[in-house]
């Protein structure tokens, strides 16, 4: 009888734990869907955008990335080191980890390394910004020409690094406040096909990391929730840096966040802080539906993660050509998108500038 009672108590305890886990999972899902971002005042907006510096980004991030950097190359290793050293130098205190592995490719086994940086790993939920840092591989017979992939995707990676640098103090305060929502950065290796795009010859890094995150408990020690469950919103940047970029709507589930980017564009236009921006809306078009585009978000989308895919459509005219270089970038659009993205992130994290400039300045 005593053994039966102990068994019944154990089953009851298991039932309670399972119920709590289910409730936590449902609650987290509801929090994601109902999340409301803050709205910065005009003076706070001015303060935020004043922190970003295009010349600094160009010199400190973009130029070091404009090298041949296909998986396993010396350029790839240099870019990896640049990303890690940049994040490691910031006051916010990012936790930076690597996801290194070998994968079979048309050229045999090659090494790949994803880089994951998390502002607060203990946070319940994460806003993810992602990009791929590898460049497309072209065999040497192309008369020595080198593909450096400026829009694809040196600029997106540089934009993310500039965000962390420009908003370092604000992000540190967000972390120190113990907010339930934190920021996570994913720098993928091996997005490009090494020979010809197939389901196997592409997305090497994102396929590997999506699987790894799906099998890694979050919070640590849990059995029914993983790191993918912690992702509020997965924002992927790609093919950014050309003139007149347009971002259409691929996923109805994240329309409101694309609409919010449009709203931020309107607000910054009204303040006159966007360059060469004659119309209040030029970049973000939530009413313009775009067909599914294969990119690093796919392995995450297939596992139920909500995606906001910020890829310029139509693609830049220099896409996958040797002209995708520094000379063909549009500085104004990059600078404007830096400002819009930084406001988006701070408002999503509900973090307001601590030292806003006066309204009439």
C-alpha angles and dihedrals in degrees: 000000000000090000090050091051091050090050091049091049090050092050090048091051091049089050091051092049092047091049092050091048091050091048091049090051093049091045092051091050091051091048090054094049094045098041112137121199122217122247118230120220121242092262091049091050091053091049093050097048091045089066096063119087120193094192090053091049091048094051102034102037115010100049094050088051097049093091134102102277111166114154114294095012125127088244090057091053091049092051091048090053091047093053093048096045092047093052091042092057095059127101094227091078105230120200103229121193135170130226103202124177145143122246135185112252135170085269095050129258112349132180121245131186128193118193121215122190121185125188094203115006091187093060116115095230137024135211104211127211113188141180138156119247100191122100126222114269118239119183117246094253090083090099091267095297116149129216110216098172101220096177090024090081122306093094096052091049091047091050091055092049091048089051091056091048098043095046097035095124094045092048091049090053090049090053093046091050091065094235116184089229120062136171126258126187124204121193108189128207123205102025091139124077110249093211113356129349113262134141088267100038099057142046092035095157100040092047091053096044095045089055092046093050091047089058097042115092120236118220091029112257097029121120105201104044129058141183092276090056087058093060111104096182132354111215113191120192120200142151094017125149106063125108121279100009118193125196115200132188120271100161127044090200090069100035092114091059093050087049089052090055088052089050091052089049089053093048095049091046090054089053091052094235097123119089124229089356107138097167127054090234122036108133115035121059114173091172092057108087118210127194121247113287121202109238142126093296093068098084088050094044090053089057095053101264116148111244135207104185112197102190122142112248124227090037117248112276089241093057111142092355129113087248091073089104142116094278092063098049123112109227097194096055091046092050092047093048090049089058095045093047093048092051090047092054096046092047092047090052088047090236117147126199111264096209108040119180118239117281093241097051 
